[in-house]
Amino acid sequence: MGASVDTYTSDLRMPLASVNLGDYSNRTEAVRETVRTATDNGWVLAPEHQWSDFDCGGGEIHIPIHARPKH
């Protein structure tokens, strides 16, 4: 259960956070957990308008992530 953050995928060759919607009561809760997991691991999620290509439709969402800028 929970969101995971993968620093690469073999098919898309970019960092992604993935979440299984079945683990949560709704999409908002799932995305909130994904944000927390990505942030805890030093990433920031791409803007939501960039997510659509990665929504698998099979109950799992893959969200592009970027390294958090160093200040």
NUNU-154693 format. One record per residue: residue in three letters; x, y, z of N, C-alpha, C in turn; residue number from 1. Coordinates in nm, 3 decimals, padded with zeros to 5 digits. Each point is the difference from the previous one (the first is absolute). Example, Ala and Ser with C-alpha at 12.3 -4.5 7.8 and 13.67 -1.06 7.14 Angstrom:
! residues 2
   resn       n_x       n_y       n_z      ca_x      ca_y      ca_z       c_x       c_y       c_z   resi
    ALA    01.319   -00.569    00.780   -00.089    00.119    00.000    00.090    00.120    00.000      1
    SER   -00.035    00.105   -00.072    00.082    00.119    00.006   -00.077    00.109    00.073      2
! end
This chain:
! residues 71
   resn       n_x       n_y       n_z      ca_x      ca_y      ca_z       c_x       c_y       c_z   resi
    MET    00.084   -00.119    00.000   -00.084    00.119    00.000    00.088    00.124    00.000      1
    GLY   -00.046    00.105   -00.064    00.071    00.125    00.002    00.057    00.039   -00.134      2
    ALA    00.048    00.119   -00.004    00.062    00.053   -00.121    00.147   -00.038   -00.002      3
    SER    00.055   -00.008   -00.119    00.143   -00.025   -00.013    00.060    00.102   -00.094      4
    VAL    00.128    00.021    00.018    00.073    00.093   -00.085    00.112   -00.078   -00.067      5
    ASP   -00.002   -00.002   -00.132    00.103   -00.069   -00.077    00.082    00.105   -00.074      6
    THR    00.131   -00.009    00.011    00.083    00.102   -00.064    00.014   -00.022   -00.150      7
    TYR   -00.045   -00.114   -00.049   -00.003   -00.021   -00.144   -00.098   -00.113   -00.030      8
    THR   -00.046   -00.004   -00.122   -00.076   -00.116   -00.046    00.057   -00.042   -00.134      9
    SER   -00.002   -00.127   -00.028    00.061   -00.049   -00.124   -00.076    00.046   -00.123     10
    ASP   -00.131    00.020    00.014   -00.078    00.036   -00.118   -00.001    00.151   -00.027     11
    LEU   -00.010    00.081    00.104   -00.013    00.145   -00.022    00.129    00.077    00.023     12
    ARG    00.098   -00.064    00.064    00.131    00.060    00.021   -00.006    00.137    00.068     13
    MET   -00.086    00.009    00.101   -00.008    00.124    00.077   -00.046   -00.034    00.140     14
    PRO    00.033    00.085    00.097   -00.043   -00.028    00.136   -00.151    00.011    00.015     15
    LEU   -00.058   -00.094    00.070   -00.145   -00.002    00.019   -00.034   -00.037    00.144     16
    ALA   -00.109    00.057    00.047   -00.063   -00.048    00.123   -00.120   -00.081   -00.045     17
    SER   -00.023   -00.112    00.062   -00.116   -00.081   -00.039   -00.085   -00.029    00.122     18
    VAL   -00.129   -00.009   -00.024   -00.093   -00.026    00.109   -00.111   -00.091   -00.050     19
    ASN   -00.036   -00.097    00.082   -00.110   -00.092   -00.032   -00.125    00.058    00.064     20
    LEU   -00.096    00.041   -00.082   -00.121    00.064    00.052   -00.081   -00.093    00.089     21
    GLY    00.013   -00.130   -00.019   -00.074   -00.094    00.081    00.039    00.000    00.147     22
    ASP    00.116    00.057    00.031    00.047    00.007    00.138   -00.063    00.116    00.078     23
    TYR   -00.075    00.086   -00.069   -00.053    00.122    00.062   -00.148    00.013   -00.027     24
    SER   -00.068    00.078    00.085   -00.145    00.015   -00.014   -00.038    00.088   -00.119     25
    ASN    00.092    00.088   -00.044   -00.029    00.083   -00.117    00.130    00.050   -00.062     26
    ARG   -00.012    00.058   -00.118    00.118    00.047   -00.074    00.074    00.110    00.075     27
    THR   -00.076    00.091    00.065    00.063    00.110    00.073    00.092   -00.052    00.110     28
    GLU   -00.049   -00.098    00.075    00.082   -00.059    00.106    00.124   -00.068   -00.059     29
    ALA   -00.017   -00.067   -00.111    00.112   -00.068   -00.066    00.106    00.100   -00.044     30
    VAL   -00.044    00.109   -00.063    00.095    00.101   -00.046    00.069    00.067    00.118     31
    ARG   -00.074    00.025    00.107    00.059    00.062    00.120    00.113   -00.088    00.055     32
    GLU   -00.023   -00.131    00.005    00.103   -00.092    00.047    00.119   -00.002   -00.096     33
    THR   -00.027    00.010   -00.129    00.107    00.003   -00.099    00.086    00.124    00.018     34
    VAL   -00.063    00.114    00.022    00.074    00.124    00.024    00.089   -00.016    00.123     35
    ARG   -00.056   -00.056    00.107    00.077   -00.017    00.124    00.120   -00.092   -00.024     36
    THR   -00.022   -00.111   -00.068    00.108   -00.095   -00.026    00.108    00.062   -00.086     37
    ALA   -00.040    00.070   -00.107    00.098    00.064   -00.088    00.080    00.105    00.076     38
    THR   -00.069    00.083    00.078    00.066    00.106    00.076    00.098   -00.059    00.100     39
    ASP   -00.042   -00.105    00.069    00.088   -00.066    00.099    00.126   -00.055   -00.064     40
    ASN   -00.006   -00.028   -00.130    00.115   -00.056   -00.070    00.074    00.104   -00.085     41
    GLY   -00.029    00.129    00.022    00.075    00.106   -00.066   -00.049    00.037   -00.139     42
    TRP   -00.125   -00.036   -00.032   -00.054    00.029   -00.132   -00.115    00.099    00.009     43
    VAL   -00.034    00.058   -00.114   -00.119    00.083   -00.011   -00.079   -00.052   -00.120     44
    LEU   -00.133   -00.005    00.013   -00.082   -00.051   -00.108   -00.012    00.100   -00.114     45
    ALA   -00.006   -00.050   -00.122   -00.025    00.086   -00.116   -00.140    00.059    00.013     46
    PRO   -00.027    00.111   -00.067   -00.135    00.059    00.002   -00.104   -00.101   -00.048     47
    GLU   -00.120    00.008    00.056   -00.102   -00.101   -00.026   -00.036   -00.013   -00.148     48
    HIS    00.011    00.110   -00.076   -00.034   -00.011   -00.143    00.096   -00.092   -00.076     49
    GLN    00.113   -00.036    00.061    00.095   -00.091   -00.063   -00.024   -00.146    00.037     50
    TRP   -00.099   -00.027    00.086   -00.021   -00.136    00.048   -00.078   -00.086   -00.097     51
    SER   -00.083    00.058   -00.082   -00.100   -00.076   -00.075    00.061   -00.114   -00.084     52
    ASP    00.116    00.021   -00.057    00.061   -00.103   -00.083    00.044   -00.121    00.081     53
    PHE    00.007    00.016    00.131    00.052   -00.106    00.084   -00.109   -00.067    00.082     54
    ASP   -00.126    00.044   -00.016   -00.112   -00.063    00.072   -00.033   -00.129   -00.073     55
    CYS    00.033   -00.111    00.060   -00.012   -00.129   -00.067   -00.143   -00.044   -00.023     56
    GLY   -00.093    00.055    00.077   -00.138   -00.042   -00.014   -00.027   -00.136    00.063     57
    GLY    00.102   -00.065    00.048   -00.017   -00.131    00.062    00.007    00.007    00.151     58
    GLY   -00.035    00.113    00.055    00.001    00.014    00.145    00.132    00.048    00.055     59
    GLU    00.091    00.038   -00.087    00.130    00.050    00.045    00.034    00.128   -00.076     60
    ILE    00.059    00.094    00.069    00.041    00.126   -00.062    00.151    00.011    00.012     61
    HIS    00.063    00.042   -00.108    00.143    00.030    00.002    00.014    00.150   -00.021     62
    ILE    00.068    00.064    00.093    00.014    00.145   -00.004    00.147    00.036   -00.021     63
    PRO    00.031    00.076   -00.104    00.140    00.043   -00.020    00.046    00.083    00.119     64
    ILE    00.123   -00.022    00.042    00.058    00.075    00.111    00.133    00.059   -00.043     65
    HIS    00.040    00.104    00.070    00.126    00.069   -00.028    00.076    00.016    00.131     66
    ALA    00.131    00.002   -00.009    00.080    00.025    00.118   -00.032    00.137    00.055     67
    ARG   -00.014    00.008    00.130   -00.029    00.128    00.063    00.124    00.089   -00.014     68
    PRO   -00.020    00.125   -00.046    00.116    00.089   -00.016    00.070    00.025    00.133     69
    LYS    00.130    00.005   -00.004    00.079    00.030    00.119    00.006    00.151    00.018     70
    HIS   -00.021    00.044    00.122    00.003    00.145    00.025    00.133    00.042    00.055     71
! end
